[in-house]
Amino acid sequence: MYIYFIGGTADITVHEKVEGGKLKELHQATGGACGGTSVDKAFETRLTEILGENVMKKLREEETETYLDILREFEIAKRCIKPESTGTIRMTISYVVLNTLCEENENKRLVEMFANAEGMKVKADKLHIDAKAMMDFFQPSIDELIKHMQSVLGSMSDNSVSIILLVGGSADCTLIQAKIEEAFNSIHLVIPPEAGLAVLRGAVIFGHCPRLIKSRVLRYTYGVKLTSTFDPSIHKEEKKESFFGEDVCRDCFDTIISVGTEVEIGHQEFKTYQPAFFLSQGVSVKIFCSPKKDVQYTDDEDCFKLGELHVPLELSGVNVIARLLGAPVKVAYTFGDTELKVWAVDEISGNQTSCTIEMQEQSIGQQ
């Protein structure tokens, strides 16, 4: 099992080492906001409870430099916390700015605002946070991470996971390390030196040797936006439109390949499409994604547009006759890499168009 902490989120995937030292993905990357960002959010939520919405709003909008300084100080303070930590952790704050905001908006001094704040107090230009209070900021994130890891392990057909590899920004946090080791004490935990840089090193290695990844499991269902003949037994009435006297259904999602499918690098799927009009000068292929397996419309919940490919169509001489007879456009989709490669050919003229679409990840990870 690999856990990547990237940009405040955590992505969890399962790989198997196969012959030749290559990696085969057994479970697609999944995860969410259970990294450093969620810890920052918990801290900011607590500050808002103490100082009030008005003060925090003014701080963010009018004293942005001070606001960012607080977040930077908290980032440093986070790295000091350890499972055995006791006492207090101190952060430098801009007392004058914060005190002025409190007096102007709450008619209280900054020290008074923190007077009844459990686990936190202000002394001069320092914010003192009890070690337990600091750990409390981590707890929701850690609980969510462990819950998700347990879910992934539970979905495996056997208990074959023998190593948990922790990399990324939050992987260096000994508190997170200890909690994961405690929750999964039967699985060997590995944290490489400078775990925060391991993701970057891996990207460089992969750039030079992309064939190290034997196969991946698709994280999304990929499809194309089409207009189909309206069928009242399967289509929503509000999707019905009249097109040259025929009832059609707009925004249909035509599946190319489904989430959870294992693909090797270079795996191709082929589709053929008819132009909307017989004498169209081009065809636009609009590609959409969804984390769900069964998708009916391109505006379904969680479905989003990934990219678009335009295929120019030649209209001259015999091509016009062939076009009137309904000659299709052939499109190939190449999966398995960090990008989706698409090429299309007009089978009448032989003209080919291609594009490379970067994978848009709403949580972080690959395909």
Buried (B, 14 or more C-beta within 10 A) or exposed (E): BBBBBBEBBBBBBBBEEEEEEBBBBBBBBBBBBBBBBBBBBBBBEBBBEBBBEBBBEBBEEEBEEBBEBBEEBBBEBBEEBBBEBEEBBBBBBBBEBBBBBBBEBBEBBBBBBBEEBEBBBBEEEBBBBBBEBBBBBBEBBBEBBBEBBEEBBEEEEEEEBEEBBBBBBBBBBBBBBBBBBEBBEEBEBEBBEEBBBBBEEBEEEBEEEEEBBBBBBBBBBBBBBBBBEBEEEEBEEEBBEEEEEEEBBBBBBBBBBBBEBBBEBEBEBEBEBEBEEEEBEBBBBBBBBBBBEEBBBBBBEEBBEBBBBEBBBBBEEEBBEBBEEEBBBBBBBBBBBBBBBBBBBBEBBEBEBEBEBEBEBEBBBBB
